[in-house]
Amino acid sequence: MVRLLPLSQGRRPPYRTTAAPPVTMEALRKGAIQQPVAERPAGPQILQALVPPGQRPAALPAPPAPPPLLQALQKPGEKRPVRADLPVSLPASMQAQPALRENPAKNQNKQSGTQAAKLPAPVLGWHTAASIAEAPAGTALVIENWFCERDALRMRRGYQEHATGGGMAVAPVETLVLYTSGAAEKMFAVCDGDIYDVTDSPTAVATTVTGLTSSRCHYTQFGNTAGQWLLMVNGTNDLITYNGSAWDTVSADLFEEDGTTLLTGLTNIWNYKERVWFTQAGSTDLWYLPVDAITGTAEKVTCGSLLSRGGSMIAGMSWSVSDDSGKEDFLAAMSSEGEVLIFAGDDPSTAEAWDFFGSYFVGSPLGPNCFFKVGGDVLILSQDGILPLSQAIMLDQAVFSTSSMTKNIAPTFADLVHRYKSIAGWQMVTLPTANMAILNVPTLENATAEQIVWNTATGGLSQFTGLDACCWTLFQDEIYFGGSGGVVYKAETGAQDLDAGITAYLLPAYDDLGAPAVLKHIKLIKAIYQTNVATPPEVSIAVDYEDPSTWGTAPGVIGAVFTWDVSEWDEAVWLRSKTFRAWQSGMNIGAAISPAVRVTVEDGGAANDLDYRLFAHHILYEKGGVVG
């Protein structure tokens, strides 16, 4: 049903007449333009004043009939048009009104000096590489538990238990492992030396692999004529295999090149040119198996003479490079001291089929998970920052920190590395459906962690806290992490962290509103945000580069996600997000300002995904004098 709205009496519809030359006031006064002396109803005073003395005002042309569709929408006998911009005869109430004048409220603001400004959400993300006073517009000094989207900041979602129990010890889940064969997809967790199937929720299922001396494992998937194989190493135990139905350990079938000495102490594993490759604890050698083999006699590539900084080999990865001549696959191998060795070829045992391209220093790696595949390129996780390998080998170490993905937070990243570089658990993971990349930063081994988060499309950085992850993985387009108490969690889901609330903090870069050193009296502030929870943001005005330790004026705001047919009418914000805007008192004075925001969502529920987006702040303020 369409409801017809009457024309506002404070709004005059435009007149539409037939085309005619421009009419000037001077021409009308001189009578140069002949006016017909036809009868017409009296018009507004401003129109009558334009008619020369002795002449009678011309009748306005009759309004054309509305189109058939509009006629059908009108009630019987109703002459009022549906649209306000159609020509109409003026009601008497409008004829009696004087000419339009300025809004009195607007005039009062003008007289009092009140001004308005818009402060968009800092979607360019976290920035600590400049001084507080010089942080670029659109960035934030604090941006905790927000994710930078193109048009808004989105509060991170919660996490919930995915799998536990089944005999899994109350111990850290240190590795999550994936296996895919055709339509079959599985996820396994390594906890307290045992491997569990955690594909399905909520109960973990024990496998036949138990008693490992280390739960920090590295794995690869390798296919040959016998099927798809999951291959795992941990530096102390034998090579572990899984073929989709059975687990096994390769103890008596993996030898060094003499054919009799068992190959042990394998620390990392990857594929390159149809071969399985390994690193070995404390060794500068790289080991590889015959083509398509997962057991047998391994050969080695001696790298000690190629390393100028010493150390041992700790990781490797296949690296694809494309140019005008086509695509070529290289082998990149990392040393513990930050040297990357680049090889290419099909058969390392013959000089004609194997080449060494060079050694490049890229900064000390952040543990054995220092390579992360992104498309054909490889990201390097080094103590100087995170860089694609294609860029790292072209740059001097001195400019790594200013060229890396972490360049906007270079001082902060350097501090995190200084404090936590020796702790296991540094790891990258991506969530492509959300354009999200996460770097896990362990702050206490197998206990607590925080995350540096990127929007992979825009580069906007932020920080996640409250996710104490030991390891991460992407499984079936969802993101999971292993916790410290024998539980695998699903992240970016729901509106709370287990049964606890989620709190987000934001301090955008300070803004002098185009008037440096001039005091501003902030009177009112309005957050423009969209949410499906009943939780308004707490906003206070920070001034002159202060630390807003109170984070808002309210003692705490509790919100809840509301669901259909459960919540009471008129007391709930439904799951469909709604945009809110409401003025609140700002009451602070300073030359540079920043809206400090705190949002706490509690009792949000596990089933409903949190959708909380901050778009901008509007402020009303008065300018004062120059700061003394």
HUMOLIN-V674075 format. One record per run of one state. SS is the DSSP state (2 for helix, 1 for strand, 0 for the rest). FROM is the first residue (numbers start at 1). LEN is the number of residues. Records with the same first field share a line. If there is no record, write none. Layout:
SS=FROM-LEN + FROM-LEN
This chain:
0=1-24 + 31-14 + 49-19 + 74-18 + 96-8 + 113-1 + 121-4 + 127-5 + 135-4 + 145-1 + 149-4 + 156-3 + 165-8 + 182-2 + 192-2 + 198-5 + 204-1 + 207-11 + 225-2 + 234-5 + 243-4 + 251-3 + 256-6 + 263-3 + 273-2 + 281-4 + 289-7 + 298-1 + 303-1 + 307-6 + 324-2 + 336-3 + 346-5 + 362-3 + 366-5 + 375-2 + 383-2 + 393-4 + 404-3 + 421-6 + 435-1 + 445-3 + 456-5 + 465-6 + 476-2 + 483-5 + 492-5 + 498-2 + 501-1 + 509-2 + 512-6 + 532-1 + 534-4 + 544-17 + 562-16 + 591-2 + 602-10 + 627-2
2=25-6 + 45-4 + 68-6 + 92-4 + 104-9 + 132-3 + 304-3 + 351-3 + 389-4 + 397-7 + 407-14 + 432-3
1=114-7 + 125-2 + 139-6 + 146-3 + 153-3 + 159-6 + 173-9 + 184-8 + 194-4 + 203-1 + 205-2 + 218-7 + 227-7 + 239-4 + 247-4 + 254-2 + 262-1 + 266-7 + 275-6 + 285-4 + 296-2 + 299-4 + 313-11 + 326-10 + 339-7 + 354-8 + 365-1 + 371-4 + 377-6 + 385-4 + 427-5 + 436-9 + 448-8 + 461-4 + 471-5 + 478-5 + 488-4 + 497-1 + 500-1 + 502-7 + 511-1 + 518-14 + 533-1 + 538-6 + 561-1 + 578-13 + 593-9 + 612-15
